[in-house]
Amino acid sequence: MNETAIESYLKAAVDHGRATRTGDPDACNEAHDRIMGALAVLRKLPDRGEAPLVHLASHIDESVRTWAATHLLPLNEPLACKVLEDVATGASIVAFGARVVLREWRSGHLRDL
């Protein structure tokens, strides 16, 4: 398993959540780029990154859970939806994002994750 990619993904997801909550679009974009870079490495693993994403889907930070669950959707849809539904019950901007991801996934607009 690529520990560097996992740590990079985790840190970037935390940073993205912080930037989202504080309304810093430049920091959001930079964190998003780092998330996607780390995800590209995880997708090259034999399980396409499922094991580390499953682990991150139970992280204490709701942004980490949301990102991990989003990227788990094509690999483990039942778990991913459960995590996103749990986050989506909140009132935060991240919870709103989880609701949008679920809606878009279920409508068929997010198949290339």
LUMSE-428557 format. One record per residue (C-alpha): residue number from 1; residue in one letter; chain; x, y, z. Coordinates in Angstrom, 2 decimals. Example, Ala and Ser with C-alpha at 12.3 -4.5 7.8 and 13.67 -1.06 7.14 Angstrom:
{pt 1, A, A, {12.30, -4.50, 7.80}}
{pt 2, S, A, {13.67, -1.06, 7.14}}
This chain:
{pt 1, M, A, {0.00, 0.00, 0.00}}
{pt 2, N, A, {1.25, 3.49, -0.75}}
{pt 3, E, A, {1.38, 5.21, 2.65}}
{pt 4, T, A, {2.55, 8.50, 1.15}}
{pt 5, A, A, {-0.50, 8.72, -1.12}}
{pt 6, I, A, {-2.83, 7.85, 1.76}}
{pt 7, E, A, {-1.31, 10.52, 3.99}}
{pt 8, S, A, {-1.42, 13.05, 1.15}}
{pt 9, Y, A, {-5.07, 12.24, 0.48}}
{pt 10, L, A, {-5.93, 12.55, 4.18}}
{pt 11, K, A, {-4.13, 15.87, 4.64}}
{pt 12, A, A, {-5.60, 17.33, 1.46}}
{pt 13, A, A, {-9.14, 16.25, 2.43}}
{pt 14, V, A, {-8.74, 17.90, 5.85}}
{pt 15, D, A, {-7.36, 21.04, 4.19}}
{pt 16, H, A, {-10.24, 21.06, 1.68}}
{pt 17, G, A, {-12.79, 20.86, 4.48}}
{pt 18, R, A, {-11.13, 23.71, 6.37}}
{pt 19, A, A, {-10.99, 25.86, 3.23}}
{pt 20, T, A, {-14.61, 25.05, 2.43}}
{pt 21, R, A, {-15.76, 26.08, 5.90}}
{pt 22, T, A, {-13.77, 29.32, 5.79}}
{pt 23, G, A, {-14.74, 30.19, 2.22}}
{pt 24, D, A, {-11.25, 30.13, 0.69}}
{pt 25, P, A, {-11.71, 29.04, -2.95}}
{pt 26, D, A, {-8.00, 29.13, -3.81}}
{pt 27, A, A, {-7.17, 26.81, -0.94}}
{pt 28, C, A, {-10.14, 24.58, -1.90}}
{pt 29, N, A, {-8.84, 24.29, -5.46}}
{pt 30, E, A, {-5.30, 23.55, -4.32}}
{pt 31, A, A, {-6.51, 20.88, -1.87}}
{pt 32, H, A, {-8.75, 19.37, -4.55}}
{pt 33, D, A, {-5.77, 19.06, -6.88}}
{pt 34, R, A, {-3.79, 17.29, -4.14}}
{pt 35, I, A, {-6.73, 14.94, -3.41}}
{pt 36, M, A, {-6.98, 14.01, -7.08}}
{pt 37, G, A, {-3.21, 13.50, -7.35}}
{pt 38, A, A, {-3.20, 11.16, -4.38}}
{pt 39, L, A, {-6.29, 9.38, -5.70}}
{pt 40, A, A, {-4.53, 8.75, -9.02}}
{pt 41, V, A, {-1.81, 6.89, -7.10}}
{pt 42, L, A, {-4.37, 4.95, -5.05}}
{pt 43, R, A, {-6.28, 3.95, -8.20}}
{pt 44, K, A, {-3.11, 2.18, -9.44}}
{pt 45, L, A, {-3.20, -0.21, -6.47}}
{pt 46, P, A, {-4.56, -3.72, -7.14}}
{pt 47, D, A, {-7.80, -2.88, -5.29}}
{pt 48, R, A, {-7.99, 0.58, -6.96}}
{pt 49, G, A, {-7.57, 2.16, -3.51}}
{pt 50, E, A, {-10.60, 0.54, -1.91}}
{pt 51, A, A, {-8.90, -0.57, 1.32}}
{pt 52, P, A, {-7.41, 2.83, 2.21}}
{pt 53, L, A, {-10.61, 4.64, 1.20}}
{pt 54, V, A, {-12.69, 2.30, 3.38}}
{pt 55, H, A, {-10.38, 3.12, 6.26}}
{pt 56, L, A, {-10.62, 6.88, 5.62}}
{pt 57, A, A, {-14.42, 6.65, 5.35}}
{pt 58, S, A, {-14.54, 6.22, 9.12}}
{pt 59, H, A, {-12.24, 9.18, 9.90}}
{pt 60, I, A, {-13.43, 11.68, 12.51}}
{pt 61, D, A, {-13.29, 14.59, 10.02}}
{pt 62, E, A, {-16.48, 14.85, 7.95}}
{pt 63, S, A, {-14.61, 16.20, 4.94}}
{pt 64, V, A, {-12.29, 13.17, 4.93}}
{pt 65, R, A, {-15.30, 10.84, 5.23}}
{pt 66, T, A, {-17.10, 12.65, 2.41}}
{pt 67, W, A, {-14.15, 12.58, 0.01}}
{pt 68, A, A, {-13.34, 8.94, 0.78}}
{pt 69, A, A, {-16.97, 7.89, 0.38}}
{pt 70, T, A, {-17.26, 9.81, -2.87}}
{pt 71, H, A, {-14.29, 7.97, -4.30}}
{pt 72, L, A, {-15.60, 4.67, -2.94}}
{pt 73, L, A, {-18.88, 4.95, -4.84}}
{pt 74, P, A, {-17.74, 2.91, -7.87}}
{pt 75, L, A, {-15.94, 0.36, -5.66}}
{pt 76, N, A, {-18.27, -0.18, -2.71}}
{pt 77, E, A, {-21.51, 1.67, -3.35}}
{pt 78, P, A, {-23.43, 0.41, -0.28}}
{pt 79, L, A, {-20.75, 1.56, 2.17}}
{pt 80, A, A, {-20.12, 4.80, 0.31}}
{pt 81, C, A, {-23.80, 5.71, 0.27}}
{pt 82, K, A, {-24.15, 4.90, 3.97}}
{pt 83, V, A, {-21.21, 7.18, 4.85}}
{pt 84, L, A, {-22.50, 10.00, 2.63}}
{pt 85, E, A, {-26.02, 9.64, 4.04}}
{pt 86, D, A, {-24.63, 9.88, 7.58}}
{pt 87, V, A, {-22.64, 13.03, 6.77}}
{pt 88, A, A, {-25.59, 14.48, 4.83}}
{pt 89, T, A, {-27.75, 14.57, 7.98}}
{pt 90, G, A, {-25.65, 17.46, 9.30}}
{pt 91, A, A, {-26.12, 21.18, 8.78}}
{pt 92, S, A, {-22.60, 22.07, 7.60}}
{pt 93, I, A, {-21.45, 23.04, 4.11}}
{pt 94, V, A, {-19.69, 19.65, 3.94}}
{pt 95, A, A, {-23.00, 17.93, 4.73}}
{pt 96, F, A, {-24.59, 19.88, 1.90}}
{pt 97, G, A, {-21.81, 18.63, -0.37}}
{pt 98, A, A, {-22.50, 15.04, 0.69}}
{pt 99, R, A, {-26.17, 15.53, -0.23}}
{pt 100, V, A, {-25.18, 16.85, -3.65}}
{pt 101, V, A, {-22.81, 13.93, -4.27}}
{pt 102, L, A, {-25.55, 11.44, -3.39}}
{pt 103, R, A, {-28.06, 13.17, -5.63}}
{pt 104, E, A, {-25.66, 13.34, -8.56}}
{pt 105, W, A, {-24.50, 9.73, -8.12}}
{pt 106, R, A, {-28.03, 8.44, -7.96}}
{pt 107, S, A, {-29.01, 10.44, -11.04}}
{pt 108, G, A, {-26.10, 8.90, -12.99}}
{pt 109, H, A, {-23.96, 12.01, -13.35}}
{pt 110, L, A, {-20.91, 10.84, -11.37}}
{pt 111, R, A, {-19.88, 7.56, -12.97}}
{pt 112, D, A, {-16.22, 8.47, -13.63}}
{pt 113, L, A, {-14.93, 8.73, -10.07}}
